[in-house]
Amino acid sequence: MYEHILVPLDGSKNSQQALEEACKLAKQFDSTLNLVTVINNTNFYYGAGAAGMPPSMYDDQHKIAENIINEAKKYADSQGVKYETSIDIGNPKNIIAHVYPDEHDVDLIVIGKSGVDAINRLLIGSTTAFVVRNATTKVLVVNTKD
Protein backbone atom coordinates (compact mmCIF):
# COMPACT_ATOMS: atom_id res chain seq x y z
CA MET A 1 0.00 0.00 0.00
CA TYR A 2 2.77 2.44 0.94
CA GLU A 3 6.03 1.61 -0.80
CA HIS A 4 7.76 4.96 -0.21
CA ILE A 5 7.04 7.09 2.85
CA LEU A 6 8.53 10.58 2.98
CA VAL A 7 9.53 11.80 6.44
CA PRO A 8 10.63 15.46 6.47
CA LEU A 9 12.97 16.10 9.40
CA ASP A 10 13.99 19.39 10.98
CA GLY A 11 15.35 18.28 14.33
CA SER A 12 12.17 19.14 16.23
CA LYS A 13 10.40 16.86 18.68
CA ASN A 14 7.43 16.72 16.30
CA SER A 15 9.57 15.51 13.40
CA GLN A 16 11.06 12.82 15.67
CA GLN A 17 7.58 11.65 16.56
CA ALA A 18 6.65 11.65 12.86
CA LEU A 19 9.69 9.42 12.27
CA GLU A 20 8.55 7.05 15.00
CA GLU A 21 5.08 6.81 13.45
CA ALA A 22 6.55 6.35 9.96
CA CYS A 23 8.71 3.48 11.24
CA LYS A 24 5.60 1.72 12.54
CA LEU A 25 3.97 2.09 9.13
CA ALA A 26 7.14 0.97 7.33
CA LYS A 27 7.20 -2.22 9.38
CA GLN A 28 3.52 -2.88 8.72
CA PHE A 29 3.73 -2.31 4.95
CA ASP A 30 7.38 -3.25 4.32
CA SER A 31 7.93 0.31 3.08
CA THR A 32 11.07 2.28 2.43
CA LEU A 33 11.36 5.52 4.36
CA ASN A 34 12.67 8.60 2.58
CA LEU A 35 14.35 10.59 5.35
CA VAL A 36 14.72 14.15 4.10
CA THR A 37 15.87 17.42 5.56
CA VAL A 38 15.82 20.65 3.62
CA ILE A 39 18.24 23.52 4.04
CA ASN A 40 15.97 26.52 3.62
CA ASN A 41 17.88 28.90 1.41
CA THR A 42 14.89 31.23 1.06
CA ASN A 43 15.80 32.77 4.44
CA PHE A 44 19.17 33.93 3.17
CA TYR A 45 18.31 36.33 0.37
CA TYR A 46 19.10 39.91 1.28
CA GLY A 47 17.34 41.75 -1.53
CA ALA A 48 17.15 41.86 -5.28
CA GLY A 49 20.21 40.43 -6.94
CA ALA A 50 21.60 38.86 -3.77
CA ALA A 51 23.67 35.74 -4.29
CA GLY A 52 21.98 33.86 -1.45
CA MET A 53 23.52 32.13 1.51
CA PRO A 54 27.16 32.92 2.36
CA PRO A 55 29.37 29.80 2.08
CA SER A 56 30.14 29.67 5.81
CA MET A 57 26.44 29.80 6.67
CA TYR A 58 25.74 27.03 4.15
CA ASP A 59 28.46 24.88 5.76
CA ASP A 60 26.90 25.39 9.19
CA GLN A 61 23.42 24.54 7.91
CA HIS A 62 24.73 21.46 6.10
CA LYS A 63 26.38 20.18 9.30
CA ILE A 64 23.11 20.62 11.18
CA ALA A 65 21.25 18.78 8.40
CA GLU A 66 23.77 15.92 8.48
CA ASN A 67 23.30 15.58 12.24
CA ILE A 68 19.51 15.45 11.84
CA ILE A 69 19.80 12.77 9.14
CA ASN A 70 22.35 10.75 11.13
CA GLU A 71 20.08 10.69 14.19
CA ALA A 72 17.15 9.59 12.02
CA LYS A 73 19.27 6.83 10.45
CA LYS A 74 20.21 5.53 13.91
CA TYR A 75 16.56 5.38 14.89
CA ALA A 76 15.49 3.72 11.63
CA ASP A 77 18.31 1.17 12.01
CA SER A 78 17.17 0.42 15.56
CA GLN A 79 13.68 -0.26 14.19
CA GLY A 80 14.92 -2.47 11.36
CA VAL A 81 13.31 -0.47 8.55
CA LYS A 82 14.67 0.34 5.10
CA TYR A 83 15.45 3.94 4.29
CA GLU A 84 17.02 6.36 1.88
CA THR A 85 18.30 9.78 2.89
CA SER A 86 18.55 13.16 1.26
CA ILE A 87 19.66 16.64 2.20
CA ASP A 88 18.05 19.10 -0.19
CA ILE A 89 18.49 22.85 -0.58
CA GLY A 90 15.62 25.18 -1.42
CA ASN A 91 12.14 26.04 -0.26
CA PRO A 92 11.11 23.30 2.21
CA LYS A 93 7.41 23.74 1.49
CA ASN A 94 7.81 23.17 -2.23
CA ILE A 95 10.35 20.37 -1.90
CA ILE A 96 8.27 18.44 0.64
CA ALA A 97 4.89 18.96 -1.03
CA HIS A 98 5.90 18.62 -4.68
CA VAL A 99 9.50 18.13 -5.77
CA TYR A 100 10.63 15.19 -3.64
CA PRO A 101 7.34 13.21 -3.83
CA ASP A 102 7.17 13.60 -7.61
CA GLU A 103 10.79 12.55 -8.14
CA HIS A 104 10.67 9.54 -5.79
CA ASP A 105 7.17 8.06 -6.24
CA VAL A 106 6.20 8.86 -2.64
CA ASP A 107 2.92 7.28 -1.53
CA LEU A 108 2.61 9.00 1.85
CA ILE A 109 4.13 11.98 3.63
CA VAL A 110 4.38 11.63 7.43
CA ILE A 111 5.07 15.04 8.91
CA GLY A 112 5.12 16.60 12.37
CA LYS A 113 2.41 19.07 13.29
CA SER A 114 4.95 21.86 13.73
CA GLY A 115 8.68 22.24 13.46
CA VAL A 116 11.49 24.37 14.79
CA ASP A 117 10.92 27.59 12.83
CA ALA A 118 8.41 29.56 14.91
CA ILE A 119 9.20 32.94 13.31
CA ASN A 120 8.51 31.75 9.76
CA ARG A 121 5.40 29.95 10.97
CA LEU A 122 4.05 33.24 12.33
CA LEU A 123 5.03 35.31 9.31
CA ILE A 124 4.28 33.06 6.35
CA GLY A 125 2.53 29.95 7.70
CA SER A 126 3.77 26.53 8.66
CA THR A 127 5.38 24.07 6.32
CA THR A 128 2.96 21.41 7.57
CA ALA A 129 -0.09 23.51 6.71
CA PHE A 130 1.31 24.16 3.24
CA VAL A 131 2.02 20.47 2.66
CA VAL A 132 -1.46 19.46 3.82
CA ARG A 133 -3.07 22.01 1.48
CA ASN A 134 -0.86 21.46 -1.56
CA ALA A 135 0.62 17.95 -1.67
CA THR A 136 -0.71 15.64 -4.35
CA THR A 137 -0.04 12.58 -2.21
CA LYS A 138 -1.57 11.49 1.09
CA VAL A 139 -0.36 13.29 4.20
CA LEU A 140 -0.37 12.04 7.78
CA VAL A 141 0.18 14.77 10.38
CA VAL A 142 1.62 13.55 13.67
CA ASN A 143 0.88 15.58 16.79
CA THR A 144 3.32 15.84 19.68
CA LYS A 145 2.67 13.48 22.59
CA ASP A 146 3.10 16.28 25.15
GIVEN-V264264 format. One record per backbone hydrogen bond with DSSP energy under -0.5 kcal/mol. NH is the residue of the N-H (numbers start at 1). CO is the residue of the C=O. If there is no record, write none. Layout:
BEGIN
NH&CO + NH&CO
END
This chain:
BEGIN
3&1 + 5&32 + 6&4 + 6&108 + 7&34 + 9&36 + 16&12 + 17&13 + 18&14 + 19&15 + 20&16 + 21&17 + 22&18 + 23&19 + 24&20 + 25&21 + 26&22 + 27&23 + 28&24 + 29&25 + 30&26 + 31&26 + 32&3 + 33&82 + 34&5 + 35&33 + 35&84 + 36&7 + 36&34 + 37&86 + 39&88 + 40&38 + 41&39 + 41&90 + 42&90 + 43&40 + 44&41 + 45&42 + 46&44 + 50&47 + 57&54 + 58&54 + 59&55 + 60&56 + 61&57 + 62&58 + 63&59 + 64&60 + 65&61 + 66&62 + 67&63 + 68&64 + 69&65 + 70&66 + 71&67 + 72&68 + 73&69 + 74&70 + 75&71 + 76&72 + 77&73 + 78&74 + 79&75 + 80&76 + 80&77 + 81&76 + 82&31 + 84&33 + 86&35 + 88&37 + 88&86 + 90&39 + 92&90 + 95&91 + 96&92 + 97&93 + 98&94 + 99&94 + 100&95 + 101&95 + 102&98 + 103&99 + 104&100 + 105&101 + 106&101 + 107&4 + 108&4 + 109&138 + 110&6 + 110&108 + 111&109 + 111&140 + 113&142 + 118&116 + 121&117 + 122&118 + 123&119 + 124&120 + 125&120 + 125&121 + 130&126 + 131&127 + 132&128 + 133&129 + 134&130 + 135&131 + 136&97 + 138&107 + 140&109 + 141&139 + 142&111 + 142&140 + 143&141
END
